[in-house]
Amino acid sequence: LAFGSEGRHEQTLSTDQDNGIVYLLPEWADKEPLKLRLLEFAKDVNNDLAACGFPLCTGNIMASNPDLCLTFDEWREKFGSWIREPHPEALLNATIFFDFRVLYGDEKLAHNLRHWLLALTGGNPAFLKAMATNALDVAPPLGKIRDFVTDDDPKHPGTIDLKKFGARLFVDAARVLALRTGVEATSTVQRLRQGGSRIGMPAEELSAMADGFHFIQLLRLRHQHLDTDHGAPGDNRVKPDNLNEFDRRILKEAFRQARKIQLRLKLDYQI
């Protein structure tokens, strides 16, 4: 399985690995030897991906981690515990691991896990409200006087982190929509379009939100490409003052679309 941005088909040029394994344990099999074989395989794959340019995850969110090489029932228990007790760490885990998709193997396992997950979250308004509250932790960087609110950190003066203050706003809101309405898609745009339509949001409004998300992703990729071309590792920070007038206007509108989807969450969950 792939998780996070990989699970959503939304990787950028500056990314690391987020993966795991789900498997069924045959009745005749001894679990420990089987799991050890899977972990050995996973370690080889993780190292080979690193050699291809996909760095190892510093948080160890990889299939070679025994905590992420689990049977179908173990994944259900892990997911269920986060939903039953949505404390901050559980909510953070949900934002990463609930965006899973199959990379290789029997897709029915992941489909069944997704079906079970959506049935559980759709009937749990307290968990959905907690996820919505978490999605509203960060606001679009729009100023009342200036066009944008930029970072005042002396290390990154005048910049905006387009992942934290841009893409994430759409990603988190779309995830709540999907978990609420039973959308099986993992990509942010599909979740917005399908989930939004199921709660009666106008198609043209959803299309504008999708375009806003796509533009932010475009700026992230363009910036990372320029960085890596000049030997830098690449990040998600842009200086609005360095953008041309057209890009500045479109970026401002993209942030307005993020504010709209957040407002919808506030109204729906009375936050």
C-alpha positions in Angstrom: 0.0 0.0 0.0 1.0 3.6 -0.6 0.0 6.3 2.0 -0.1 10.1 2.1 0.6 12.0 -1.1 1.7 8.7 -2.8 -1.7 7.2 -1.9 -3.4 10.3 -3.4 -1.3 10.3 -6.6 -0.1 13.7 -5.5 3.6 13.3 -5.1 5.9 16.2 -5.9 9.6 16.3 -6.7 10.5 16.7 -3.0 9.0 13.6 -1.4 9.9 10.5 0.5 8.4 7.0 0.9 5.1 6.3 2.6 4.2 2.6 2.3 3.0 -0.5 4.1 1.8 -4.0 3.6 -1.6 -5.7 4.2 -1.9 -9.4 4.0 -4.2 -12.3 4.9 -2.8 -15.0 7.2 -3.8 -18.5 5.9 -5.2 -20.8 8.6 -2.4 -23.2 8.2 0.4 -20.6 8.3 2.6 -19.6 11.2 2.4 -15.8 11.5 6.0 -15.0 12.7 8.0 -16.7 9.9 5.6 -15.3 7.3 5.8 -11.7 8.6 9.6 -12.0 8.7 9.7 -12.9 5.0 7.4 -10.0 4.2 9.6 -7.6 6.2 12.8 -8.8 4.4 11.0 -8.3 1.1 9.8 -4.8 2.2 13.3 -3.8 3.3 14.7 -4.7 -0.2 12.0 -2.7 -1.9 12.4 0.3 0.4 16.2 0.3 -0.2 15.8 -0.1 -4.0 13.3 2.8 -4.1 15.8 4.9 -2.2 18.4 4.0 -4.8 16.0 5.2 -7.5 15.7 8.6 -5.8 12.8 8.1 -3.4 14.4 8.8 0.0 13.7 6.6 3.0 11.0 8.1 5.3 12.6 9.7 8.3 9.4 8.9 10.2 9.8 5.2 9.3 6.4 5.1 7.5 7.6 2.2 5.4 6.6 -1.4 4.8 9.9 -2.6 6.5 8.5 -1.2 9.8 6.8 -4.1 11.6 4.1 -1.8 12.8 3.1 -1.2 9.2 3.3 -4.8 7.9 0.0 -6.0 9.3 -2.8 -8.5 8.6 -6.1 -7.3 7.3 -7.6 -7.7 10.8 -4.7 -5.8 12.4 -5.2 -2.8 10.1 -8.9 -2.8 10.9 -8.1 -2.8 14.6 -5.5 0.0 14.2 -7.9 2.2 12.1 -10.8 1.5 14.5 -8.8 2.6 17.5 -8.1 6.0 15.9 -11.8 6.5 15.0 -13.0 5.4 18.5 -10.6 7.7 20.3 -9.7 10.6 18.0 -6.9 12.2 20.0 -4.4 14.4 18.2 -2.0 11.6 17.3 -4.8 9.5 16.0 -6.1 12.3 13.8 -2.6 12.9 12.4 -2.3 9.2 11.7 -5.7 9.2 9.9 -4.6 12.0 7.6 -1.7 9.9 6.5 -2.9 6.3 6.5 -6.5 6.7 5.4 -5.2 7.9 2.0 -4.1 4.4 1.0 -4.1 2.8 -2.4 -2.7 -0.5 -3.8 0.7 -0.5 -5.4 0.9 -4.2 -6.0 -1.0 -7.4 -5.1 -4.6 -8.4 -4.5 -6.6 -5.2 -4.8 -9.6 -6.8 -3.2 -7.9 -6.6 0.2 -7.5 -2.8 0.0 -11.0 -2.5 -1.5 -12.5 -4.4 1.4 -10.5 -2.4 3.9 -11.7 0.9 2.3 -15.3 -0.3 2.3 -15.1 -1.2 6.0 -13.4 2.1 6.8 -16.0 4.3 5.0 -18.9 2.4 6.7 -17.3 3.1 10.1 -16.5 6.8 9.5 -19.7 7.6 7.8 -21.7 6.6 10.9 -19.4 8.4 13.3 -20.2 12.2 13.4 -18.0 12.8 16.4 -14.9 11.5 14.5 -15.8 13.5 11.4 -16.2 16.7 13.4 -12.8 16.0 15.0 -11.3 15.6 11.5 -13.0 18.8 10.3 -11.7 20.7 13.3 -8.2 19.4 12.5 -8.6 20.5 8.9 -9.3 24.0 10.1 -6.1 24.3 12.1 -4.5 26.3 9.3 -6.1 29.2 7.5 -5.3 30.4 3.9 -2.5 33.0 4.0 -4.7 35.9 2.8 -4.1 39.4 4.3 -6.6 42.1 5.1 -4.3 44.8 4.0 -1.7 43.0 1.9 -2.5 40.3 -0.6 -0.7 37.6 1.3 0.4 36.8 4.8 4.0 35.6 4.5 6.3 33.8 7.0 8.0 36.0 9.6 10.6 33.3 10.3 14.0 34.9 9.8 15.1 31.8 8.0 12.3 32.1 5.4 11.3 35.8 5.3 8.6 36.8 2.9 7.7 33.2 1.8 4.6 31.0 1.9 4.8 27.2 2.4 2.5 26.1 -0.3 2.2 22.6 1.2 1.2 23.6 4.7 -0.8 26.7 3.9 -2.0 25.8 0.4 -2.4 22.2 -0.8 -3.0 20.8 2.7 -6.1 23.0 3.1 -7.8 21.3 0.1 -6.4 17.8 0.9 -7.7 17.8 4.5 -11.2 19.2 3.6 -11.6 16.8 0.7 -10.7 13.9 3.0 -13.5 14.8 5.4 -15.9 15.0 2.5 -14.8 11.5 1.3 -15.1 9.9 4.7 -18.5 11.5 5.3 -20.1 10.6 1.9 -18.4 7.2 1.2 -16.2 8.3 -1.7 -13.6 5.6 -2.4 -11.3 7.7 -4.5 -8.1 8.9 -2.8 -7.1 11.9 -5.0 -8.1 15.3 -3.7 -9.8 16.5 -6.8 -11.9 13.3 -7.2 -12.9 13.5 -3.5 -13.9 17.2 -3.9 -16.0 16.5 -7.0 -17.6 13.3 -5.9 -18.0 14.2 -2.2 -19.1 17.7 -2.9 -21.7 16.7 -5.3 -23.2 14.2 -2.8 -23.8 17.0 -0.3 -25.3 19.3 -3.0 -22.4 21.7 -3.8 -22.7 23.2 -7.2 -20.5 21.7 -9.9 -19.1 25.1 -11.0 -18.1 25.8 -7.4 -16.4 22.4 -7.1 -14.6 23.0 -10.4 -13.2 26.3 -9.2 -11.9 24.6 -6.0 -10.3 21.8 -8.1 -8.6 24.5 -10.3 -7.3 26.3 -7.2 -5.8 23.1 -5.9 -4.2 22.3 -9.3 -2.7 25.8 -9.5 -1.0 25.5 -6.1 0.3 22.1 -7.1 1.7 23.5 -10.3 3.5 26.3 -8.4 5.0 23.7 -6.0 6.3 21.6 -8.9 7.6 24.5 -10.8 9.5 25.9 -7.8 10.9 22.4 -6.9 12.0 21.9 -10.5 13.9 25.2 -10.5 15.4 24.4 -7.1 16.6 21.0 -8.1 18.0 22.3 -11.4 20.3 24.5 -9.4 21.4 21.8 -7.0 19.1 22.7 -4.1 17.0 19.9 -2.5 13.8 21.7 -3.3 11.0 22.8 -0.9 7.5 24.1 -0.9 8.2 27.8 -0.2 7.6 30.5 -2.7 8.0 34.3 -2.5 4.8 36.0 -3.7 6.9 39.1 -4.5 8.9 37.0 -7.0 5.8 35.9 -8.9 4.5 37.8 -11.9 1.2 39.7 -11.7 -0.8 36.9 -13.3 0.5 34.2 -11.0 -0.1 36.4 -7.9 -3.7 37.0 -8.9 -4.4 33.3 -9.6 -2.6 32.3 -6.3 -4.8 34.7 -4.4 -7.9 33.3 -6.0 -6.7 29.7 -5.2 -6.4 30.7 -1.5 -9.9 32.1 -1.7 -11.2 28.8 -3.0 -9.5 27.1 0.0 -11.2 29.5 2.3 -14.6 28.6 0.7 -14.2 24.9 1.3 -13.1 25.6 4.9 -16.2 27.7 5.4 -18.3 24.8 4.2 -16.7 22.6 6.9 -17.3 25.3 9.6 -21.0 25.5 8.7 -21.6 21.8 8.3 -19.9 20.9 11.7 -20.7 24.1 13.6 -17.1 24.8 14.4 
